[in-house]
């Protein structure tokens, strides 16, 4: 069993400077408390050891997702957002202050030593201390948990993110020597969580000027452009605008408008996934957070990466603060949209604001307005219509016709291997798959009549059912 130098590990945590925020990370903070208890005179506080071990293992389970302690500390280090990593993202390394680079290098060495702490051996060390105090059952429990952690430590990395840790920080090496590799990674992929994740949600409840308000989507929809069929003209517009945006050219905010289930949101997600490796990030902002747009822009505008602010199913019941904030941002406010941010919104409503009869001027009001020159009767309606007009481009998605619907369903089925023959729009073509294709098409038409009408979403739902086996509702 390895002898644990608890004082050295505690000194490394205490000495963190550039990465000082990590002292308060739930896992590292719990380890710090546990080590402090271990370093007390004699056996220390026996119950404090039990409490400290329980808090540490709880934090470990909550944040490691099955990875080893070494890999977990690596992920925590890579995703820390601090003055050094932020500077590396936006500047070349040679332009960084030498003192900042030196401090970051020593901190990385400290973090590497912390990551190398043998956690199972630490558990056995605690067991020895507890046995001296006559707490044999408590010692036995901790030793059993240490053996379980030993099994976790032996696991190979399972995800691409875990593999990235071992590429940047090879085991049994000084993490300080990985400074160059880390800065290259951060400059290309972004600092903090932006470097390891591509899709985010905005979760701020108050402080709208904090990078901590970006919550990564751990399991984003992996849909790609090759997964989509139909609507090629619409996707061409979205793709062309996004490429202009990535190249630093003027790009438009987009409103994707049309019938439900036609692939508006899927198009935005697919385009984002397609170009994530070029530094494109997707940030979904819920409608009830749109009043924080000013703070969101301030947060994103200081980054080197490029962001699509994604507002799904955009509509308003009234012209409230969220409506006003978005309207001012799109055009007309005193704050300029940062060049590294565009807004892509989807909606089933062309004019975005629910229109009531009371908002429409009556014939009598219109006649009076024409007679007197008073245009105030039209103000409410004009304000509601103006928001959609402020998007640079409106891309229209209409419900597909019958053949286009069948084409989409067949395309998805071929991608999944349900239809074996090459995709063809001619169902009368002779071949081994002709009969199967005819049955597939007939059932697809029945499906859209029974459920939800014709749309790409209905086509996916139909193919999902076929993938699950036979047994249609009408049989």
C-alpha positions as CSV (number, residue, x, y, z in Angstrom):
1,X,0.0,0.0,0.0
2,X,1.3,3.4,-1.0
3,X,2.1,5.8,1.8
4,X,0.0,9.0,1.4
5,X,1.7,12.3,2.1
6,X,-1.4,14.1,3.2
7,X,0.5,17.3,4.0
8,X,2.0,17.6,0.5
9,X,-1.4,17.1,-1.1
10,X,-2.9,19.6,1.2
11,X,-0.1,22.1,0.4
12,X,-0.7,21.7,-3.3
13,X,-4.4,22.5,-2.9
14,X,-3.7,25.4,-0.7
15,X,-1.1,26.8,-3.1
16,X,-3.3,27.0,-6.2
17,X,-3.1,30.6,-7.5
18,X,-4.3,31.0,-11.2
19,X,-6.5,28.0,-10.7
20,X,-7.5,29.1,-7.2
21,X,-11.2,28.8,-8.0
22,X,-10.7,25.0,-7.9
23,X,-10.1,25.1,-4.2
24,X,-13.9,25.6,-3.9
25,X,-14.8,22.9,-6.3
26,X,-17.0,20.3,-4.5
27,X,-14.6,17.4,-5.1
28,X,-11.3,19.3,-4.4
29,X,-12.9,21.1,-1.5
30,X,-14.1,17.9,0.1
31,X,-10.6,16.4,-0.4
32,X,-9.1,19.5,1.2
33,X,-11.3,19.1,4.3
34,X,-10.5,15.4,4.6
35,X,-6.7,16.0,4.3
36,X,-6.9,18.8,6.9
37,X,-8.5,16.3,9.3
38,X,-5.9,13.7,8.6
39,X,-3.1,16.3,9.3
40,X,-4.3,17.0,12.8
41,X,-2.3,16.0,15.8
42,X,-2.3,12.2,16.6
43,X,-5.3,10.4,15.0
44,X,-7.2,13.6,14.7
45,X,-10.9,13.8,15.0
46,X,-12.1,10.2,14.4
47,X,-15.7,11.2,13.6
48,X,-14.3,14.0,11.4
49,X,-12.4,11.4,9.4
50,X,-15.6,9.4,8.8
51,X,-17.5,12.6,8.0
52,X,-14.7,13.8,5.7
53,X,-14.5,10.5,3.8
54,X,-18.3,10.4,3.3
55,X,-18.3,13.9,1.9
56,X,-15.4,13.2,-0.4
57,X,-16.8,10.0,-1.8
58,X,-20.2,11.6,-2.2
59,X,-18.6,14.4,-4.2
60,X,-16.6,11.9,-6.2
61,X,-19.6,9.9,-7.2
62,X,-21.6,13.0,-8.2
63,X,-19.0,14.5,-10.5
64,X,-16.8,11.7,-11.9
65,X,-19.5,9.7,-13.9
66,X,-17.5,6.5,-13.6
67,X,-14.1,7.9,-14.4
68,X,-11.0,7.5,-12.3
69,X,-9.9,10.2,-9.9
70,X,-7.0,11.1,-12.1
71,X,-9.3,11.6,-15.2
72,X,-11.9,13.5,-13.1
73,X,-9.2,16.0,-11.9
74,X,-8.1,16.4,-15.5
75,X,-11.6,17.2,-16.6
76,X,-12.0,19.7,-13.8
77,X,-8.7,21.3,-14.7
78,X,-9.4,21.6,-18.4
79,X,-12.9,23.0,-17.9
80,X,-11.8,25.7,-15.3
81,X,-12.4,29.2,-16.6
82,X,-9.8,31.6,-15.1
83,X,-7.8,34.6,-16.2
84,X,-5.1,32.4,-17.7
85,X,-7.4,30.1,-19.8
86,X,-9.5,33.1,-20.9
87,X,-6.3,34.9,-22.1
88,X,-5.1,31.8,-23.9
89,X,-8.4,31.5,-25.8
90,X,-8.2,35.1,-27.2
91,X,-4.5,35.6,-27.5
92,X,-1.4,33.8,-28.8
93,X,0.7,32.3,-26.1
94,X,3.7,34.5,-27.0
95,X,1.6,37.5,-26.2
96,X,0.7,36.4,-22.7
97,X,2.3,38.0,-19.6
98,X,5.3,35.8,-18.6
99,X,4.3,35.9,-15.0
100,X,0.8,34.5,-15.8
101,X,2.4,31.7,-17.8
102,X,4.8,30.8,-15.0
103,X,2.0,30.8,-12.4
104,X,-0.1,28.6,-14.6
105,X,2.7,26.1,-15.1
106,X,3.3,25.7,-11.4
107,X,-0.4,25.3,-10.7
108,X,-0.6,22.6,-13.3
109,X,2.2,20.8,-11.6
110,X,0.3,21.1,-8.3
111,X,-2.9,19.8,-9.9
112,X,-1.1,16.9,-11.5
113,X,0.2,15.8,-8.1
114,X,-3.3,16.1,-6.6
115,X,-4.6,14.0,-9.4
116,X,-2.0,11.4,-8.7
117,X,-3.1,10.9,-5.1
118,X,-3.9,7.2,-4.6
119,X,-7.5,7.5,-3.3
120,X,-7.9,3.8,-2.4
121,X,-4.6,4.0,-0.4
122,X,-6.0,7.1,1.3
123,X,-9.0,5.1,2.3
124,X,-6.9,2.4,3.8
125,X,-4.8,5.0,5.6
126,X,-8.0,6.3,7.2
127,X,-8.9,2.8,8.2
128,X,-5.6,2.5,10.1
129,X,-6.3,5.8,11.9
130,X,-9.8,4.7,12.9
131,X,-8.6,1.3,14.2
132,X,-6.2,3.1,16.6
133,X,-9.3,4.8,18.0
134,X,-11.1,1.5,18.4
135,X,-13.6,2.2,15.5
136,X,-13.0,-1.2,13.8
137,X,-16.4,-1.4,12.0
138,X,-16.0,2.2,10.7
139,X,-12.5,1.3,9.5
140,X,-13.8,-1.9,7.8
141,X,-16.5,0.0,6.0
142,X,-14.1,2.6,4.6
143,X,-11.6,-0.1,3.6
144,X,-14.4,-1.8,1.6
145,X,-15.3,1.4,-0.1
146,X,-11.6,1.9,-0.9
147,X,-11.5,-1.4,-2.6
148,X,-14.5,-0.4,-4.7
149,X,-12.7,2.8,-5.7
150,X,-9.7,0.7,-6.6
151,X,-11.8,-0.9,-9.3
152,X,-12.9,2.5,-10.6
153,X,-9.3,3.6,-10.8
154,X,-8.5,0.7,-13.1
155,X,-11.1,1.6,-15.7
156,X,-10.1,2.8,-19.1
157,X,-11.5,6.1,-20.4
158,X,-14.8,5.6,-22.0
159,X,-15.7,8.9,-23.6
160,X,-13.9,11.2,-26.0
161,X,-13.6,13.8,-23.2
162,X,-11.9,11.3,-20.9
163,X,-9.5,10.3,-23.7
164,X,-8.7,14.0,-24.2
165,X,-7.5,14.2,-20.6
166,X,-5.0,11.5,-21.0
167,X,-3.8,13.0,-24.3
168,X,-3.2,16.4,-22.6
169,X,-2.0,14.9,-19.2
170,X,-0.3,11.5,-19.7
171,X,-0.2,9.5,-16.5
172,X,3.0,9.7,-14.4
173,X,4.1,13.0,-16.0
174,X,4.4,16.5,-14.6
175,X,1.3,18.4,-15.8
176,X,3.4,21.5,-15.9
177,X,5.2,20.0,-19.0
178,X,1.8,19.9,-20.7
179,X,1.4,23.6,-20.7
180,X,2.1,24.0,-24.4
181,X,-0.4,21.2,-25.4
182,X,-3.0,22.7,-23.1
183,X,-2.7,26.2,-24.5
184,X,-2.9,24.9,-28.0
185,X,-6.1,23.0,-27.2
186,X,-7.7,26.0,-25.4
187,X,-6.8,28.5,-28.2
188,X,-8.4,26.2,-30.8
189,X,-11.4,24.9,-28.9
190,X,-12.1,27.5,-26.2
191,X,-11.6,27.9,-22.5
192,X,-13.5,26.3,-19.7
193,X,-16.6,24.3,-20.6
194,X,-16.5,25.7,-24.1
195,X,-13.5,23.6,-24.9
196,X,-15.2,20.2,-24.2
197,X,-18.8,20.9,-25.0
198,X,-20.5,22.3,-28.1
199,X,-24.1,22.9,-27.0
200,X,-25.3,24.9,-24.0
201,X,-28.3,26.3,-22.2
202,X,-28.5,29.6,-20.4
203,X,-29.6,29.0,-16.8
204,X,-28.8,32.4,-15.1
205,X,-31.3,33.2,-12.4
206,X,-29.8,36.6,-11.6
207,X,-26.2,37.2,-12.6
208,X,-26.5,37.5,-16.4
209,X,-22.9,38.4,-16.8
210,X,-21.2,35.2,-15.7
211,X,-19.8,32.4,-17.8
212,X,-21.1,30.1,-15.1
213,X,-24.6,30.7,-16.5
214,X,-23.6,28.5,-19.5
215,X,-24.8,25.0,-18.7
216,X,-23.4,22.3,-21.0
217,X,-25.7,19.9,-22.7
218,X,-24.0,16.6,-21.8
219,X,-25.9,14.5,-24.4
220,X,-26.9,16.9,-27.2
221,X,-28.9,15.7,-30.2
222,X,-26.2,14.3,-32.6
223,X,-28.3,15.0,-35.7
224,X,-26.2,15.9,-38.7
225,X,-26.9,17.5,-42.1
226,X,-26.7,14.0,-43.7
227,X,-29.5,12.8,-41.5
228,X,-32.0,15.3,-43.1
229,X,-33.9,14.9,-46.3
230,X,-36.0,17.5,-48.2
231,X,-35.9,21.3,-47.6
232,X,-32.5,21.5,-49.4
233,X,-33.1,25.1,-50.4
234,X,-33.9,26.1,-46.8
235,X,-30.9,24.4,-45.4
236,X,-28.7,25.9,-48.1
237,X,-29.7,29.4,-46.8
238,X,-29.0,28.5,-43.2
239,X,-25.7,26.8,-44.1
240,X,-24.5,29.6,-46.3
241,X,-25.3,32.2,-43.6
242,X,-23.5,30.2,-41.0
243,X,-20.4,29.7,-43.1
244,X,-20.2,33.5,-43.7
245,X,-20.5,34.0,-40.0
246,X,-17.6,31.5,-39.3
247,X,-15.5,33.3,-41.9
248,X,-15.9,36.6,-40.1
249,X,-18.1,38.1,-42.8
250,X,-21.3,40.0,-42.1
251,X,-24.1,37.4,-41.4
252,X,-27.8,37.8,-40.7
253,X,-30.0,36.8,-37.8
254,X,-32.4,34.1,-39.1
255,X,-36.0,33.4,-38.4
256,X,-37.0,29.9,-39.4
257,X,-40.7,30.1,-39.8
258,X,-43.2,27.4,-40.9
259,X,-45.5,24.5,-40.1
260,X,-44.9,22.4,-37.1
261,X,-42.6,19.4,-37.4
262,X,-40.9,20.5,-40.6
263,X,-37.4,20.4,-39.3
264,X,-36.7,24.0,-38.3
265,X,-35.0,23.2,-35.0
266,X,-33.4,20.1,-36.5
267,X,-31.8,22.3,-39.1
268,X,-30.3,24.6,-36.6
269,X,-28.9,21.7,-34.5
270,X,-27.5,19.9,-37.5
271,X,-25.7,23.0,-38.8
272,X,-24.3,23.7,-35.4
273,X,-23.0,20.1,-35.1
274,X,-21.6,20.2,-38.6
275,X,-19.3,23.2,-37.8
276,X,-18.6,22.7,-34.1
277,X,-15.0,21.7,-34.9
278,X,-14.6,25.2,-36.4
279,X,-15.3,26.9,-33.1
280,X,-19.1,27.2,-33.4
281,X,-21.1,26.8,-30.2
282,X,-24.9,26.6,-29.8
283,X,-26.5,28.4,-26.9
284,X,-30.2,27.9,-26.3
285,X,-31.9,30.7,-24.5
286,X,-35.4,30.2,-23.2
287,X,-38.0,32.9,-23.9
288,X,-38.3,33.7,-20.2
289,X,-34.6,34.7,-20.2
290,X,-34.6,37.0,-23.2
291,X,-34.7,40.0,-20.9
292,X,-31.1,39.1,-20.0
293,X,-29.9,39.4,-23.6
294,X,-27.7,42.3,-22.8
295,X,-25.7,40.4,-20.2
296,X,-25.6,37.3,-22.4
297,X,-24.0,39.4,-25.2
298,X,-21.5,40.9,-22.8
299,X,-20.5,37.4,-21.7
300,X,-20.2,35.9,-25.2
301,X,-18.7,39.0,-26.8
302,X,-15.4,38.6,-24.9
303,X,-14.8,35.1,-26.2
304,X,-13.0,34.1,-29.4
305,X,-15.4,31.4,-30.3
306,X,-18.6,32.0,-32.4
307,X,-22.0,31.5,-31.0
308,X,-25.5,30.9,-32.3
309,X,-28.1,32.1,-29.8
310,X,-30.9,29.6,-30.4
311,X,-34.5,30.6,-29.5
312,X,-36.8,27.7,-30.2
313,X,-40.5,28.2,-30.7
314,X,-40.4,31.9,-30.4
315,X,-43.7,33.6,-29.8
316,X,-45.1,36.2,-27.3
317,X,-48.5,36.5,-25.7
318,X,-47.8,40.2,-25.2
319,X,-45.2,42.8,-26.0
320,X,-43.4,42.3,-22.7
321,X,-39.8,43.0,-21.5
322,X,-38.5,39.9,-23.4
323,X,-40.1,41.1,-26.6
324,X,-38.6,44.6,-26.1
325,X,-35.1,43.2,-25.4
326,X,-35.1,41.0,-28.5
327,X,-36.4,43.8,-30.7
328,X,-33.8,46.2,-29.5
329,X,-31.0,43.7,-30.1
330,X,-32.1,42.8,-33.6
331,X,-32.2,46.4,-34.7
332,X,-32.8,49.8,-33.2
333,X,-31.2,49.6,-29.7
334,X,-28.1,51.4,-28.6
335,X,-26.2,48.2,-28.0
336,X,-24.5,46.6,-31.0
337,X,-24.6,42.8,-31.4
338,X,-21.1,41.4,-31.0
339,X,-19.6,40.1,-34.3
340,X,-19.2,36.6,-32.8
341,X,-22.9,36.2,-32.1
342,X,-25.9,35.6,-34.3
343,X,-29.5,34.8,-33.4
344,X,-31.4,31.9,-35.0
345,X,-35.0,31.6,-33.9
346,X,-37.8,29.2,-34.9
347,X,-41.5,29.9,-34.8
348,X,-44.8,28.7,-36.1
349,X,-46.1,32.2,-36.1
350,X,-45.1,34.6,-38.9
351,X,-45.7,37.7,-36.7
352,X,-44.4,36.1,-33.4
353,X,-46.9,38.0,-31.2
354,X,-50.3,36.6,-30.5
355,X,-52.7,39.0,-32.2
356,X,-56.1,39.8,-30.6
357,X,-59.1,41.3,-32.3
358,X,-58.8,44.2,-29.9
359,X,-55.4,45.0,-31.4
360,X,-56.8,45.5,-34.8
361,X,-58.2,48.9,-35.6
362,X,-61.9,48.7,-36.5
363,X,-63.3,50.1,-39.8
364,X,-64.6,53.1,-38.0
365,X,-61.2,53.7,-36.3
366,X,-59.5,53.3,-39.7
367,X,-61.8,55.7,-41.3
368,X,-61.3,58.2,-38.5
369,X,-57.5,57.8,-38.8
370,X,-57.6,58.5,-42.5
371,X,-59.8,61.5,-42.0
372,X,-57.8,63.0,-39.2
373,X,-54.3,61.8,-40.0
374,X,-54.1,60.0,-36.6
375,X,-52.2,56.8,-37.1
376,X,-52.1,55.8,-33.4
377,X,-54.8,53.2,-34.0
378,X,-52.3,51.1,-36.0
379,X,-49.4,51.4,-33.5
380,X,-50.0,48.2,-31.6
381,X,-50.4,46.1,-34.7
382,X,-47.4,47.6,-36.4
383,X,-45.2,47.1,-33.3
384,X,-46.1,43.4,-33.2
385,X,-45.3,42.9,-36.9
386,X,-42.0,44.8,-36.7
387,X,-40.2,42.1,-34.7
388,X,-40.2,39.4,-37.4
389,X,-39.2,42.1,-40.0
390,X,-36.0,42.8,-38.0
391,X,-34.5,39.4,-38.6
392,X,-32.2,39.7,-41.6
393,X,-33.6,36.6,-43.3
394,X,-36.8,34.6,-42.9
395,X,-36.5,31.0,-44.1
396,X,-39.9,29.4,-44.7
397,X,-40.6,25.7,-44.0
398,X,-44.0,24.6,-45.4
399,X,-45.6,21.2,-44.9
400,X,-44.3,18.7,-47.6
401,X,-46.5,17.3,-50.3
402,X,-47.2,13.6,-50.5
403,X,-44.3,12.5,-52.6
404,X,-41.9,14.6,-50.6
405,X,-43.2,13.1,-47.4
406,X,-42.7,9.6,-48.7
407,X,-39.2,10.5,-50.0
408,X,-38.2,11.7,-46.5
409,X,-39.6,8.6,-44.8
410,X,-37.8,6.4,-47.4
411,X,-34.5,8.3,-46.9
412,X,-34.7,7.7,-43.1
413,X,-35.6,4.1,-43.6
414,X,-32.6,3.5,-45.9
415,X,-30.3,5.3,-43.4
416,X,-31.5,2.8,-40.8
417,X,-31.2,-0.2,-43.1
418,X,-35.0,-0.9,-43.1
419,X,-35.1,-0.5,-46.9
420,X,-32.2,-2.2,-48.6
421,X,-32.4,-1.0,-52.1
422,X,-31.0,2.4,-53.2
423,X,-33.3,5.2,-52.5
424,X,-35.6,5.9,-55.5
425,X,-38.7,8.0,-56.0
426,X,-40.1,5.5,-58.4
427,X,-42.0,2.8,-56.4
428,X,-42.8,0.9,-59.6
429,X,-39.2,0.0,-60.3
430,X,-38.6,-3.7,-60.5
431,X,-36.3,-5.2,-57.9
432,X,-36.1,-7.3,-54.8
433,X,-37.2,-4.4,-52.6
434,X,-40.1,-3.3,-54.7
435,X,-42.8,-5.0,-52.7
436,X,-41.3,-4.1,-49.3
437,X,-41.1,-0.5,-50.5
438,X,-44.7,-0.4,-51.7
439,X,-45.9,-1.7,-48.3
440,X,-43.7,0.8,-46.6
441,X,-45.1,3.7,-48.6
442,X,-48.7,2.5,-48.2
443,X,-48.3,2.3,-44.4
444,X,-46.6,5.7,-44.3
445,X,-49.6,7.3,-46.0
446,X,-51.9,5.6,-43.5
447,X,-49.7,6.8,-40.6
448,X,-49.8,10.4,-41.7
449,X,-53.6,10.2,-42.0
450,X,-54.0,8.7,-38.5
451,X,-51.4,10.8,-36.8
452,X,-50.2,14.4,-37.0
453,X,-50.4,15.0,-40.8
454,X,-47.5,15.2,-43.2
455,X,-44.2,16.5,-41.9
456,X,-40.6,15.3,-41.4
457,X,-41.4,14.8,-37.7
458,X,-44.3,12.4,-38.6
459,X,-41.9,10.6,-41.0
460,X,-39.4,10.0,-38.2
461,X,-42.2,8.8,-35.9
462,X,-43.4,6.4,-38.5
463,X,-39.9,5.0,-39.1
464,X,-39.4,4.7,-35.4
465,X,-42.5,2.5,-35.2
466,X,-41.4,0.4,-38.1
467,X,-38.0,0.0,-36.5
468,X,-39.7,-1.4,-33.4
469,X,-41.4,-4.2,-35.5
470,X,-44.8,-5.0,-37.0
471,X,-48.2,-4.3,-35.5
472,X,-49.7,-1.1,-36.8
473,X,-52.8,0.4,-35.0
474,X,-55.0,-0.3,-38.0
475,X,-54.1,-4.0,-38.2
